[in-house]
Amino acid sequence: MDETERPAEEEPQPAAEAVVQGPGAEASPEAETPEKASAAAGEEPDAGVSPPLTPPLSRGEREQTPPPEEPPRPVRRRVSLGERLREPEEEPIEVPLSKVRARTRRDFLLFGAGALAAAGGLWWLLPDETRRLHLTPRLREWLDSAQARLGATSRRRERFLNRALTFDDDVAEALYSEDRSVRTYSKSQVTPLRNNYEGMTPKPDYIPSWTLSLSGLASGRAERLTIADLLTRFARREQVTRLCCVEGWSMVAWWGGLRFSDLLEAYPPAPGARWARLDSAVNLDGSGNPDPYYVSIDLATARHPQTLLATHVSGRPLPVEHGAPLRLLAPMKLGLKNIKAVTSIAYSPEEPADYWNERGYSKYDGL
């Protein structure tokens, strides 16, 4: 080669340009693909997902973009009690006519059967004297024979009624509490005290020789106390309470006397005693004939601080019409338990007989 001849210098190649190639042509190695763009932006390409049409944001732009706002939370409204108890609106429904007729027929039969059963039960509970005043004798005998065939006899009726009274007594006794007192009043609220002897008012002839006999005592002896013994041996308590009668009327009176609990402490009953029977041997019927009156009272009620053996009313000794010289005052009991002119008290473990209970009233008679 001649020294004057020099090799031709290579001309610089122009920068590669992105060429849009047709299908089947190889992509230029210099061409930037969407995957490379994603890699440059720090994101991994998603397989099978088309690239976004908008250009990706740089990291700085993403940091400046505020996060999307959260949708507002629903405000919880407090539901009132009336809205909770309100019945939902009725939605009409279609019922086949045959079904409506069947229901109407069934309801009529059930109502008729219930009405007949109620009428039969009411007839069964009526006293015999009341039955004789209604219906014809023939129809009355037919109903009585039908009830007898069903086993609804008069003995079962009496047992059912007695059980209803006993249930009432059980509830009243369960609700009783020695710590709960009846309402007291002021002396200005005292009302007139009526004479409520069932029969004739006894004459005062018995008062000079009156004594109170006690039996069923722990000592085994029978004690007899005079009114002077009661007034001198025991403290006198006073209270203004209401006396309620089973007939529906009531009155407020100012009473004075000894507590029944004080008498029980001085003359304790025999062990196991739970009841006391109080008798009035001077009670009379409507014709003036002797009609001894007697009541039963549980010892828990006798020990109540408001249960008195009253000797005074309105600050004066009891008059004959209000049970002189000694009467029971238990304001937590109905008036028929508040026996007047008490002549004897006997303690026993079993519940004794009661005058009005033997005539259809309950035994406990608590308020």
Secondary structure per residue as TSV (DSSP state, phi and psi in degrees):
chain	resnum	aa	ss	phi	psi
A	1	M	-	360.0	146.3
A	2	D	-	-79.5	146.4
A	3	E	T	-65.5	-29.3
A	4	T	T	-72.7	-18.6
A	5	E	-	-90.4	120.6
A	6	R	-	-110.7	147.7
A	7	P	-	-66.0	145.7
A	8	A	-	-68.6	130.3
A	9	E	-	-71.3	140.3
A	10	E	-	-73.0	128.0
A	11	E	-	-74.4	139.2
A	12	P	-	-63.6	135.8
A	13	Q	-	-80.1	138.9
A	14	P	-	-66.2	154.8
A	15	A	-	-63.4	142.9
A	16	A	-	-68.9	136.1
A	17	E	-	-107.5	149.2
A	18	A	-	-70.3	121.6
A	19	V	-	-112.9	129.1
A	20	V	-	-80.2	115.4
A	21	Q	-	-104.0	153.4
A	22	G	-	-78.6	176.6
A	23	P	T	-66.4	142.5
A	24	G	T	89.4	-14.9
A	25	A	S	-86.2	150.6
A	26	E	-	-76.8	141.0
A	27	A	-	-73.1	142.9
A	28	S	-	-67.0	136.6
A	29	P	T	-64.4	-25.2
A	30	E	T	-81.2	-13.9
A	31	A	S	-70.3	137.6
A	32	E	-	-85.9	124.7
A	33	T	-	-95.5	164.1
A	34	P	H	-60.3	-33.5
A	35	E	H	-65.0	-41.4
A	36	K	H	-64.9	-37.2
A	37	A	H	-64.2	-39.5
A	38	S	H	-67.0	-40.2
A	39	A	H	-64.7	-38.2
A	40	A	H	-65.3	-32.0
A	41	A	T	-83.1	-1.9
A	42	G	T	85.7	17.0
A	43	E	-	-113.9	150.3
A	44	E	-	-91.6	138.1
A	45	P	-	-70.4	140.5
A	46	D	-	-88.4	128.1
A	47	A	T	-70.4	133.5
A	48	G	T	76.5	6.7
A	49	V	-	-110.1	133.1
A	50	S	-	-68.3	143.7
A	51	P	-	-65.9	148.9
A	52	P	-	-66.5	148.5
A	53	L	S	-73.6	-30.6
A	54	T	S	-86.8	146.7
A	55	P	-	-65.9	143.6
A	56	P	-	-66.3	151.8
A	57	L	-	-86.5	146.3
A	58	S	-	-74.5	170.3
A	59	R	H	-63.9	-39.6
A	60	G	H	-64.6	-40.8
A	61	E	H	-66.4	-35.7
A	62	R	H	-67.1	-35.9
A	63	E	H	-69.0	-31.9
A	64	Q	H	-80.2	-17.5
A	65	T	S	-74.5	122.3
A	66	P	-	-67.3	146.7
A	67	P	-	-65.4	154.4
A	68	P	-	-64.3	142.2
A	69	E	-	-71.6	138.1
A	70	E	-	-76.2	144.9
A	71	P	-	-65.2	144.0
A	72	P	-	-62.3	137.8
A	73	R	-	-75.1	143.2
A	74	P	-	-67.7	138.8
A	75	V	-	-79.0	123.9
A	76	R	-	-82.3	117.2
A	77	R	-	-91.9	135.8
A	78	R	-	-73.4	125.2
A	79	V	-	-86.7	127.9
A	80	S	-	-75.9	164.4
A	81	L	H	-65.5	-35.9
A	82	G	H	-63.9	-37.9
A	83	E	H	-69.1	-33.6
A	84	R	H	-68.9	-37.1
A	85	L	H	-84.7	-10.9
A	86	R	S	-69.0	136.2
A	87	E	-	-72.0	143.7
A	88	P	-	-66.8	155.1
A	89	E	-	-65.1	140.7
A	90	E	-	-74.4	137.9
A	91	E	-	-110.4	123.5
A	92	P	-	-66.6	138.0
A	93	I	-	-128.2	154.4
A	94	E	-	-98.0	128.0
A	95	V	-	-122.6	134.8
A	96	P	-	-60.0	146.6
A	97	L	H	-62.2	-35.0
A	98	S	H	-64.2	-36.9
A	99	K	H	-68.8	-38.8
A	100	V	H	-63.4	-41.9
A	101	R	H	-64.3	-38.9
A	102	A	H	-65.5	-42.3
A	103	R	H	-64.8	-42.4
A	104	T	H	-62.1	-42.4
A	105	R	H	-64.2	-43.5
A	106	R	H	-66.5	-42.0
A	107	D	H	-64.0	-39.1
A	108	F	H	-64.5	-42.3
A	109	L	H	-66.3	-41.6
A	110	L	H	-65.4	-41.4
A	111	F	H	-64.1	-41.9
A	112	G	H	-64.1	-42.8
A	113	A	H	-64.8	-40.2
A	114	G	H	-65.0	-40.1
A	115	A	H	-65.2	-41.1
A	116	L	H	-65.4	-40.7
A	117	A	H	-64.7	-41.0
A	118	A	H	-65.6	-41.5
A	119	A	H	-65.1	-40.6
A	120	G	H	-65.1	-40.5
A	121	G	H	-65.5	-39.6
A	122	L	H	-64.8	-41.4
A	123	W	H	-63.6	-37.4
A	124	W	H	-67.3	-33.5
A	125	L	H	-82.6	-13.3
A	126	L	S	-68.6	142.6
A	127	P	-	-63.4	157.2
A	128	D	H	-61.8	-36.5
A	129	E	H	-63.4	-37.9
A	130	T	H	-71.9	-35.6
A	131	R	H	-61.3	-35.6
A	132	R	T	-68.1	-18.5
A	133	L	T	-88.4	-7.3
A	134	H	S	-127.7	152.7
A	135	L	S	63.7	168.3
A	136	T	-	-83.5	156.8
A	137	P	H	-57.5	-38.8
A	138	R	H	-65.8	-45.4
A	139	L	H	-67.8	-36.2
A	140	R	H	-64.7	-41.9
A	141	E	H	-66.5	-35.7
A	142	W	H	-65.9	-42.6
A	143	L	H	-65.0	-40.1
A	144	D	H	-65.0	-40.4
A	145	S	H	-69.1	-36.8
A	146	A	H	-64.9	-41.1
A	147	Q	H	-66.7	-36.4
A	148	A	H	-64.9	-38.3
A	149	R	H	-65.9	-30.0
A	150	L	T	-83.2	-3.4
A	151	G	T	89.3	6.5
A	152	A	-	-87.1	73.1
A	153	T	-	-84.8	167.5
A	154	S	H	-65.9	-32.8
A	155	R	H	-65.3	-42.3
A	156	R	H	-66.0	-33.4
A	157	R	H	-64.1	-45.3
A	158	E	H	-63.8	-38.9
A	159	R	H	-65.3	-39.6
A	160	F	H	-64.9	-45.0
A	161	L	H	-65.8	-39.7
A	162	N	H	-65.0	-37.4
A	163	R	H	-66.5	-35.8
A	164	A	H	-63.8	-41.4
A	165	L	H	-66.1	-39.0
A	166	T	H	-65.3	-38.8
A	167	F	H	-62.3	-40.9
A	168	D	H	-62.0	-41.2
A	169	D	H	-64.4	-40.1
A	170	D	H	-62.2	-41.7
A	171	V	H	-66.0	-44.7
A	172	A	H	-63.8	-39.7
A	173	E	H	-68.4	-36.2
A	174	A	H	-68.1	-30.5
A	175	L	H	-84.5	-9.4
A	176	Y	-	-70.7	143.9
A	177	S	-	-143.8	132.1
A	178	E	T	-68.3	-20.8
A	179	D	T	-87.0	-6.2
A	180	R	-	-104.6	125.9
A	181	S	-	-106.5	154.6
A	182	V	-	-79.4	164.8
A	183	R	-	-67.8	140.5
A	184	T	B	-110.1	158.3
A	185	Y	-	-126.5	170.2
A	186	S	-	-87.7	162.5
A	187	K	G	-66.2	-22.4
A	188	S	G	-72.9	-13.2
A	189	Q	G	-97.1	7.5
A	190	V	-	-65.6	137.8
A	191	T	-	-111.9	162.1
A	192	P	-	-58.5	137.9
A	193	L	-	-99.6	118.7
A	194	R	-	-90.2	153.0
A	195	N	-	-82.8	115.5
A	196	N	-	-119.6	36.2
A	197	Y	-	-62.0	134.6
A	198	E	S	-66.6	-40.4
A	199	G	S	-106.6	-146.4
A	200	M	-	-75.8	150.3
A	201	T	-	-76.2	129.0
A	202	P	-	-62.2	156.1
A	203	K	-	-80.2	154.6
A	204	P	G	-75.8	12.2
A	205	D	G	-65.1	-25.3
A	206	Y	G	-79.9	-16.1
A	207	I	S	-64.6	-44.3
A	208	P	T	-59.8	-33.4
A	209	S	T	-102.0	14.4
A	210	W	-	-69.4	137.9
A	211	T	-	-140.8	158.7
A	212	L	E	-111.1	119.9
A	213	S	E	-99.4	138.6
A	214	L	E	-118.5	134.8
A	215	S	E	-142.1	166.6
A	216	G	S	75.9	29.1
A	217	L	B	-87.1	160.4
A	218	A	T	-65.8	-27.0
A	219	S	T	-73.0	-16.8
A	220	G	S	81.1	-1.4
A	221	R	-	-101.6	163.4
A	222	A	-	-103.2	128.0
A	223	E	E	-105.2	151.1
A	224	R	E	-133.7	122.0
A	225	L	E	-119.5	145.1
A	226	T	-	-97.1	170.6
A	227	I	H	-65.9	-30.1
A	228	A	H	-66.9	-37.8
A	229	D	H	-61.4	-43.4
A	230	L	H	-67.4	-37.6
A	231	L	H	-74.8	-27.6
A	232	T	H	-95.5	-29.1
A	233	R	H	-88.9	-19.2
A	234	F	S	-124.9	146.5
A	235	A	-	-69.6	143.6
A	236	R	-	-93.3	124.3
A	237	R	E	-107.3	153.3
A	238	E	E	-131.1	147.2
A	239	Q	E	-158.9	151.3
A	240	V	E	-115.1	106.7
A	241	T	E	-133.3	169.1
A	242	R	E	-97.8	135.8
A	243	L	E	-106.2	119.8
A	244	C	E	-106.7	129.5
A	245	C	-	-96.6	150.7
A	246	V	T	-66.7	-18.6
A	247	E	T	-77.7	-9.3
A	248	G	S	113.1	-12.9
A	249	W	-	-97.8	164.5
A	250	S	E	-150.3	163.8
A	251	M	E	-151.8	150.8
A	252	V	E	-103.9	127.7
A	253	A	E	-136.1	155.0
A	254	W	E	-100.7	109.7
A	255	W	E	-107.2	156.4
A	256	G	E	-145.5	147.1
A	257	G	E	163.7	-169.5
A	258	L	E	-94.1	150.5
A	259	R	E	-72.9	140.0
A	260	F	H	-60.3	-35.0
A	261	S	H	-64.3	-32.3
A	262	D	H	-66.9	-38.9
A	263	L	H	-66.1	-39.8
A	264	L	H	-64.8	-34.0
A	265	E	H	-72.4	-37.8
A	266	A	H	-75.3	-35.2
A	267	Y	S	-129.0	78.0
A	268	P	-	-66.3	144.3
A	269	P	B	-73.8	166.9
A	270	A	-	-65.8	152.5
A	271	P	T	-57.1	139.2
A	272	G	T	89.9	-8.2
A	273	A	-	-70.7	135.2
A	274	R	-	-127.3	-11.5
A	275	W	E	-133.0	158.7
A	276	A	E	-131.1	137.5
A	277	R	E	-110.8	125.6
A	278	L	E	-109.9	129.9
A	279	D	E	-118.0	150.4
A	280	S	E	-125.8	107.3
A	281	A	T	-81.2	-6.6
A	282	V	T	-102.0	4.5
A	283	N	-	-69.7	145.4
A	284	L	B	-123.8	154.6
A	285	D	-	-87.2	-172.3
A	286	G	T	-65.8	-20.7
A	287	S	T	-94.8	-1.1
A	288	G	S	90.0	7.0
A	289	N	-	-87.0	153.5
A	290	P	B	-58.1	130.8
A	291	D	-	-141.5	79.8
A	292	P	-	-54.3	134.4
A	293	Y	E	-109.8	140.6
A	294	Y	E	-149.1	143.9
A	295	V	E	-133.9	156.7
A	296	S	E	-111.5	142.2
A	297	I	E	-143.3	135.5
A	298	D	E	-73.7	148.7
A	299	L	H	-68.0	-24.9
A	300	A	H	-62.4	-41.1
A	301	T	H	-70.4	-36.5
A	302	A	H	-62.7	-31.4
A	303	R	T	-85.4	-2.7
A	304	H	S	-62.3	137.6
A	305	P	T	-61.6	-17.8
A	306	Q	T	-97.8	3.4
A	307	T	-	-88.4	116.9
A	308	L	E	-115.8	153.7
A	309	L	E	-100.5	92.6
A	310	A	E	-74.2	139.4
A	311	T	E	-121.0	-13.3
A	312	H	E	-135.4	154.7
A	313	V	E	-142.8	133.0
A	314	S	T	55.7	34.7
A	315	G	T	81.3	2.6
A	316	R	E	-125.3	157.4
A	317	P	E	-57.4	147.9
A	318	L	-	-58.5	133.5
A	319	P	-	-79.9	169.8
A	320	V	G	-61.6	-40.3
A	321	E	G	-67.4	-14.0
A	322	H	G	-114.7	17.9
A	323	G	T	100.2	29.7
A	324	A	T	-58.0	146.5
A	325	P	T	-94.8	-3.6
A	326	L	-	-145.7	132.8
A	327	R	E	-139.8	159.4
A	328	L	E	-85.6	137.3
A	329	L	E	-128.8	105.6
A	330	A	-	-124.7	90.0
A	331	P	T	-66.2	-12.7
A	332	M	T	-86.2	4.3
A	333	K	B	-118.0	160.4
A	334	L	-	-67.5	160.9
A	335	G	G	-60.4	-29.2
A	336	L	G	-67.3	-15.5
A	337	K	G	-85.6	-17.4
A	338	N	S	-86.2	75.4
A	339	I	-	-65.6	142.6
A	340	K	S	-100.1	159.1
A	341	A	S	48.1	58.0
A	342	V	-	-67.7	131.3
A	343	T	-	-115.7	-18.1
A	344	S	E	-154.5	150.6
A	345	I	E	-132.6	126.3
A	346	A	E	-128.0	132.5
A	347	Y	E	-99.8	145.5
A	348	S	E	-155.0	154.3
A	349	P	S	-75.9	-24.3
A	350	E	S	-101.1	152.2
A	351	E	-	-68.3	123.9
A	352	P	-	-79.9	176.9
A	353	A	-	-69.8	157.2
A	354	D	-	-136.1	134.3
A	355	Y	T	-57.2	-53.5
A	356	W	T	-79.9	-22.7
A	357	N	G	-65.6	-35.4
A	358	E	G	-70.3	-9.0
A	359	R	G	-114.6	20.5
A	360	G	T	104.9	-3.2
A	361	Y	-	-93.3	167.8
A	362	S	-	-75.1	169.4
A	363	K	S	-92.2	-41.9
A	364	Y	S	-73.8	-48.7
A	365	D	-	55.8	42.2
A	366	G	B	-87.7	155.5
A	367	L	-	-89.7	360.0
